[in-house]
Each structure stands twice: as C-alpha cells, then as structure tokens.
Amino acid sequence: MPTHRAFRIHELPSRQRIKPHIPSPIIQIGGTTINKLIKNMTFTAAFVALNVILSTLVTIPIGIIRAAPMQHLINVLGAVLTGPWVIVQAFISSTIRILFGTGTVFAYPGSMIGALAAWLLYKYSKKLSLAALGEIIGTGVIGALSLYPLIIILELDAQIFTVVAAAFLVSSLIGAITSYIILKQLEKHGVLLRI
C-alpha cells in the first residue's frame, strides 16, 4: 500500500501548484524569429496564389512562350517583403504554371534569376528602384541570355531566341515598373514599415 497521498492540482498548496509554461511569442531559430518565418511563409504562399491566378488572366502570347508580367510584379513585391523567400515563390509559381499549362519551361530561368537579382539589389541597397531594376536585369537580360542554352538543349529553332528574349525584356519592364509604383505608394503611406 502506498504511503504517499495523491494530490489533485486544486488541492496542492499555492506554492506547490504547477504553473503552465507559456512559450514566448518570439522564438529564435538560427537568428530568425518564428514570427518572421511565419510572415515570410504566409506572404510566399499568398504571392504564389496571386501569381498563378493573375498569370492565367494577364498573359502576352508571343511565339511559343507566354510572357507573364504578373510574375515580375510579384517577384519585386516578394523581394522587398519576403527577402530570399522570393526565390522559393518564383520556383513554386513557375512549377504550378507549367503544370497548369499556363507557362513553359522558360519560366524557370526568367523568374528565378530575376527574383534573385531583385532580392540581392534590394538587400544591399534598401532602395525600391533597385529592386525593380534587379528584376529587369535579372529576367530581361541575364534570364534571357540563359535561355539560349536551354533552346539548344531542347533542340528548338535558335532564331526564336530573339523573340523570347524580347518578350522577357518587355514583360519584366511592365511588371517591375508596376510593382515599383505599388511599392512607392505603400512606402508613402507607411505600410512598408508596418509589414
């Protein structure tokens, strides 16, 4: 027969009551707070959804590709609001667009290189104009140049390169300028500081 008496929590004296552990809302994991991680993941998911939906509605068919200025608009917004998560967004968005038939394999180099360039230029300068310029340079120039080896590997006519490169440049210009205008308005009204 046990010699101790089992206590219920409400029967324990107040100094012996067990206090539940309430975790702090800010937990550090490798220098990143959970709140920031959740914010970035939420924005990334929302940007993927917006990108997939808007890219089906707003496309410019040019030859074998569909130029999607919404991808570039979302890339610049993502570079400013989520940082490196914009590259994840670009990859997932391109993959879903390809699976739905609203994009081509050319979406990968264009969107991901542009997203990387926009994020890096914004990260080191903190200027919205350079984020937009990074998207234009990354997609419209570097991304377009990276298409040539892909065109050769896919055994497509090399003459389509100029059409595709021009489409990338025009599409990235439209998207980047539009996103710059949106971000400037958000900055003007103090929304960027609260995000």
ChimeraX attribute file (.defattr): number of C-alpha atoms within 10 A of each C-alpha:
attribute: neighborCount
match mode: 1-to-1
recipient: residues
	/A:1	3
	/A:2	5
	/A:3	5
	/A:4	6
	/A:5	6
	/A:6	9
	/A:7	9
	/A:8	8
	/A:9	11
	/A:10	9
	/A:11	10
	/A:12	12
	/A:13	9
	/A:14	9
	/A:15	7
	/A:16	9
	/A:17	12
	/A:18	10
	/A:19	7
	/A:20	6
	/A:21	6
	/A:22	6
	/A:23	7
	/A:24	6
	/A:25	9
	/A:26	11
	/A:27	13
	/A:28	11
	/A:29	9
	/A:30	6
	/A:31	7
	/A:32	11
	/A:33	14
	/A:34	14
	/A:35	13
	/A:36	14
	/A:37	14
	/A:38	11
	/A:39	15
	/A:40	19
	/A:41	16
	/A:42	13
	/A:43	19
	/A:44	25
	/A:45	16
	/A:46	12
	/A:47	22
	/A:48	26
	/A:49	16
	/A:50	16
	/A:51	28
	/A:52	22
	/A:53	15
	/A:54	16
	/A:55	21
	/A:56	17
	/A:57	12
	/A:58	15
	/A:59	18
	/A:60	15
	/A:61	11
	/A:62	13
	/A:63	11
	/A:64	12
	/A:65	20
	/A:66	22
	/A:67	28
	/A:68	28
	/A:69	27
	/A:70	25
	/A:71	32
	/A:72	33
	/A:73	24
	/A:74	26
	/A:75	36
	/A:76	36
	/A:77	26
	/A:78	28
	/A:79	29
	/A:80	24
	/A:81	19
	/A:82	24
	/A:83	20
	/A:84	18
	/A:85	20
	/A:86	30
	/A:87	24
	/A:88	18
	/A:89	29
	/A:90	29
	/A:91	18
	/A:92	20
	/A:93	28
	/A:94	27
	/A:95	18
	/A:96	16
	/A:97	21
	/A:98	17
	/A:99	11
	/A:100	12
	/A:101	10
	/A:102	19
	/A:103	24
	/A:104	17
	/A:105	14
	/A:106	22
	/A:107	25
	/A:108	20
	/A:109	22
	/A:110	30
	/A:111	29
	/A:112	26
	/A:113	24
	/A:114	34
	/A:115	35
	/A:116	26
	/A:117	26
	/A:118	35
	/A:119	31
	/A:120	19
	/A:121	21
	/A:122	22
	/A:123	16
	/A:124	10
	/A:125	12
	/A:126	13
	/A:127	13
	/A:128	22
	/A:129	20
	/A:130	22
	/A:131	32
	/A:132	35
	/A:133	24
	/A:134	27
	/A:135	35
	/A:136	30
	/A:137	21
	/A:138	25
	/A:139	32
	/A:140	26
	/A:141	20
	/A:142	18
	/A:143	25
	/A:144	23
	/A:145	18
	/A:146	16
	/A:147	20
	/A:148	19
	/A:149	12
	/A:150	15
	/A:151	16
	/A:152	12
	/A:153	9
	/A:154	9
	/A:155	9
	/A:156	12
	/A:157	9
	/A:158	11
	/A:159	10
	/A:160	15
	/A:161	19
	/A:162	13
	/A:163	13
	/A:164	23
	/A:165	22
	/A:166	17
	/A:167	23
	/A:168	28
	/A:169	22
	/A:170	19
	/A:171	24
	/A:172	33
	/A:173	22
	/A:174	16
	/A:175	22
	/A:176	29
	/A:177	20
	/A:178	18
	/A:179	24
	/A:180	20
	/A:181	14
	/A:182	14
	/A:183	21
	/A:184	15
	/A:185	13
	/A:186	13
	/A:187	14
	/A:188	10
	/A:189	10
	/A:190	11
	/A:191	12
	/A:192	14
	/A:193	8
	/A:194	6
	/A:195	8
